[in-house]
């Protein structure tokens, strides 16, 4: 996951990922909740298997229909 930060710009709070602004909300509490929810969703995704063979390699051998 990227490094997230929340900065105040005027009356709004901006969620930043690394050096890019990605979301603007009206309250810091809402910004924190959205970052937390996003982190949980990303962590809930199944991780791809590192030993999985690329489809192109299987297709060369005729194993992919």
Secondary structure, DSSP 8 states (H G I E B T S, - for coil): ---EEEEEETTEEEEEETTEEEEEES-HHHHHHHHHHHHHHHHHS----TT---HHHHHHTT---
